[in-house]
Amino acid sequence: MRVSIRVLVVALACLPTFCLSHSAAAQQSDQAVAERVLGPRWKQLSRRAGMIFAGTVLTAPNQTVTTQTATADRPIPGTTPGVQFRFRVDRAIAGVEQGQILTIHEWAGAWSMQRPMRSGQHVLMFLYPPSRLGLTSPVAGSLGQLALDPSGKNVVERKPVAAVGLQNESSMQSPAPVVKGSVSVVQLERAIRSAREE
């Protein structure tokens, strides 16, 4: 009996060290996953976004471009061709609240370079803060828009595309990473929050 109490005391004494090292390994693992899924500039992507969330597409535009207003009380001057999307925020990461119905307006020129979305689709979105006209778009084009599985909890494998808007003058555009294996939104959320706090 006396030996088992000593083992228990030693185990409890080592527990904080184990938990700290496990936490550091998990954070490093989350960051490695984020780099694999979002690319080498994933921290920039995370920091530039004004709104980050996993959500469900409620309405997506068809292929016809129309003139929209930025918000109900603030029309866009002139006739800016735009498109409107509505999302339900299923998992809020930054700049939004869970359960929020979010309507975004995007300039049609930016929209034409995005991956198409359809109603009912689950996505992870990194959106720029709205402009003074109320317009926004995914950060770095299609890098800021990730398809999720039907549960909305895991990233779906995607094909490489050119990165837009995140290179330094000295670097060339790099292809978007290809996701292999199951990567959860929760893992990405931990890495994103950590990058935004640095």
C-alpha positions as CSV (number, residue, x, y, z in Angstrom):
1,M,0.0,0.0,0.0
2,R,2.8,2.3,0.9
3,V,4.5,1.9,-2.5
4,S,1.3,2.8,-4.4
5,I,0.9,6.0,-2.3
6,R,4.5,7.0,-3.3
7,V,3.8,6.3,-6.9
8,L,0.6,8.4,-6.7
9,V,2.5,11.3,-5.0
10,V,5.2,11.2,-7.7
11,A,2.6,11.0,-10.5
12,L,0.7,14.0,-9.1
13,A,4.0,15.9,-8.7
14,C,4.9,15.3,-12.4
15,L,1.4,16.1,-13.7
16,P,1.8,19.9,-14.2
17,T,5.0,19.3,-16.2
18,F,3.3,16.7,-18.3
19,C,0.3,18.9,-18.9
20,L,2.5,21.9,-19.9
21,S,4.6,19.8,-22.3
22,H,1.4,18.2,-23.7
23,S,-0.2,21.7,-24.2
24,A,3.0,23.0,-26.0
25,A,3.0,19.9,-28.2
26,A,-0.7,20.4,-29.0
27,Q,-0.2,24.0,-29.9
28,Q,2.8,23.2,-32.1
29,S,0.7,20.4,-33.7
30,D,-2.2,22.8,-34.3
31,Q,0.2,25.3,-36.0
32,A,1.6,22.6,-38.2
33,V,-1.9,21.6,-39.2
34,A,-2.8,25.2,-39.9
35,E,0.3,25.6,-42.2
36,R,-0.6,22.3,-44.0
37,V,-4.2,23.4,-44.6
38,L,-3.9,27.2,-45.0
39,G,-0.3,27.5,-46.4
40,P,2.9,29.0,-45.2
41,R,1.4,32.4,-44.7
42,W,-1.5,31.2,-42.6
43,K,-0.6,33.6,-39.7
44,Q,-0.9,36.6,-42.1
45,L,-4.2,35.2,-43.4
46,S,-5.5,34.9,-39.8
47,R,-4.3,38.4,-38.8
48,R,-5.6,40.2,-41.9
49,A,-9.1,38.9,-41.5
50,G,-11.7,41.0,-39.7
51,M,-14.2,38.1,-39.6
52,I,-13.4,34.4,-39.3
53,F,-16.0,31.8,-38.9
54,A,-17.2,28.3,-39.8
55,G,-20.7,28.7,-41.1
56,T,-23.5,27.5,-43.4
57,V,-24.2,29.3,-46.7
58,L,-27.9,30.4,-46.6
59,T,-27.9,32.3,-49.9
60,A,-25.4,32.6,-52.6
61,P,-25.6,34.6,-55.8
62,N,-26.2,33.0,-59.1
63,Q,-23.9,33.8,-62.0
64,T,-25.8,37.1,-62.8
65,V,-24.1,40.2,-61.3
66,T,-26.5,42.8,-59.9
67,T,-26.1,46.2,-58.3
68,Q,-26.4,45.9,-54.5
69,T,-26.2,48.3,-51.5
70,A,-23.6,48.0,-48.8
71,T,-26.1,48.1,-46.0
72,A,-29.8,48.9,-45.7
73,D,-29.1,52.4,-44.5
74,R,-25.9,53.2,-46.5
75,P,-26.2,52.7,-50.3
76,I,-23.1,52.4,-52.5
77,P,-22.6,55.6,-54.4
78,G,-23.2,55.1,-58.2
79,T,-23.8,51.7,-59.5
80,T,-21.2,49.3,-58.1
81,P,-21.8,45.8,-59.3
82,G,-21.9,43.5,-56.4
83,V,-23.1,40.3,-55.0
84,Q,-24.6,39.4,-51.7
85,F,-24.1,36.3,-49.5
86,R,-25.9,35.2,-46.3
87,F,-24.3,32.9,-43.8
88,R,-25.3,31.4,-40.4
89,V,-22.3,31.5,-38.1
90,D,-22.0,28.0,-36.7
91,R,-18.6,28.5,-35.0
92,A,-17.4,32.1,-34.3
93,I,-13.6,32.6,-34.3
94,A,-13.1,36.3,-34.7
95,G,-15.3,39.4,-35.4
96,V,-18.7,37.6,-35.4
97,E,-21.0,35.8,-32.9
98,Q,-22.1,32.2,-32.9
99,G,-25.7,31.9,-34.4
100,Q,-25.4,35.3,-36.1
101,I,-27.0,35.6,-39.5
102,L,-24.3,37.5,-41.5
103,T,-25.0,39.2,-44.8
104,I,-21.9,40.3,-46.7
105,H,-21.6,42.3,-49.8
106,E,-18.8,41.7,-52.2
107,W,-17.6,43.6,-55.3
108,A,-18.5,41.5,-58.4
109,G,-15.0,41.6,-59.7
110,A,-13.6,39.9,-56.6
111,W,-16.5,37.4,-56.5
112,S,-15.8,36.2,-60.0
113,M,-12.4,35.0,-58.8
114,Q,-13.8,32.9,-55.9
115,R,-14.8,29.3,-55.7
116,P,-18.6,29.0,-56.2
117,M,-20.7,28.5,-53.1
118,R,-24.2,27.0,-52.9
119,S,-26.9,27.2,-50.3
120,G,-26.5,24.6,-47.5
121,Q,-22.7,24.3,-48.0
122,H,-20.5,24.5,-44.9
123,V,-17.5,26.8,-45.2
124,L,-14.7,28.2,-43.1
125,M,-14.4,31.9,-44.1
126,F,-11.6,34.5,-43.5
127,L,-13.1,37.8,-44.6
128,Y,-11.5,41.2,-44.7
129,P,-13.0,43.9,-42.5
130,P,-15.8,45.7,-44.4
131,S,-14.6,48.7,-46.5
132,R,-16.1,52.1,-46.0
133,L,-18.6,51.1,-48.7
134,G,-19.5,48.0,-46.7
135,L,-17.9,45.6,-49.1
136,T,-15.7,42.6,-48.1
137,S,-14.2,39.5,-49.7
138,P,-12.2,36.5,-48.6
139,V,-8.6,37.3,-47.5
140,A,-6.2,36.2,-50.3
141,G,-9.0,35.2,-52.6
142,S,-9.9,31.6,-52.5
143,L,-7.3,30.9,-49.8
144,G,-9.8,32.6,-47.4
145,Q,-12.6,30.3,-48.3
146,L,-12.4,26.6,-47.3
147,A,-15.1,24.0,-47.9
148,L,-16.1,21.9,-44.9
149,D,-17.6,18.4,-44.8
150,P,-21.4,18.0,-44.4
151,S,-21.1,18.0,-40.6
152,G,-19.3,21.4,-40.8
153,K,-16.6,20.2,-38.5
154,N,-13.8,19.1,-40.8
155,V,-11.9,20.7,-43.8
156,V,-12.5,19.0,-47.1
157,E,-9.6,18.2,-49.4
158,R,-9.0,20.8,-52.0
159,K,-7.0,21.3,-55.2
160,P,-4.1,23.7,-55.3
161,V,-4.8,27.3,-56.5
162,A,-2.7,30.4,-56.8
163,A,-2.3,32.5,-53.6
164,V,-3.5,36.1,-54.1
165,G,-2.6,39.1,-51.9
166,L,-0.4,37.5,-49.3
167,Q,3.1,37.6,-50.8
168,N,5.8,40.0,-50.0
169,E,7.5,41.9,-52.8
170,S,10.4,39.5,-52.6
171,S,8.3,36.3,-52.8
172,M,6.4,34.6,-55.6
173,Q,2.9,33.4,-55.4
174,S,2.7,29.9,-53.8
175,P,0.0,27.3,-54.5
176,A,-2.6,26.7,-51.9
177,P,-1.9,23.5,-49.9
178,V,-3.7,20.3,-50.5
179,V,-5.4,19.0,-47.3
180,K,-4.9,15.3,-46.7
181,G,-6.5,13.4,-43.8
182,S,-9.1,14.8,-41.5
183,V,-8.4,18.3,-40.1
184,S,-11.0,19.7,-37.7
185,V,-12.1,23.2,-37.5
186,V,-11.4,23.1,-33.7
187,Q,-7.7,22.5,-34.5
188,L,-7.6,25.4,-36.9
189,E,-9.5,27.6,-34.5
190,R,-6.9,27.1,-31.8
191,A,-4.0,27.9,-34.2
192,I,-5.9,31.0,-35.6
193,R,-6.6,32.4,-32.1
194,S,-3.0,31.8,-31.1
195,A,-1.7,33.7,-34.2
196,R,-4.0,36.6,-33.6
197,E,-2.8,37.0,-30.0
198,E,0.9,37.1,-31.0
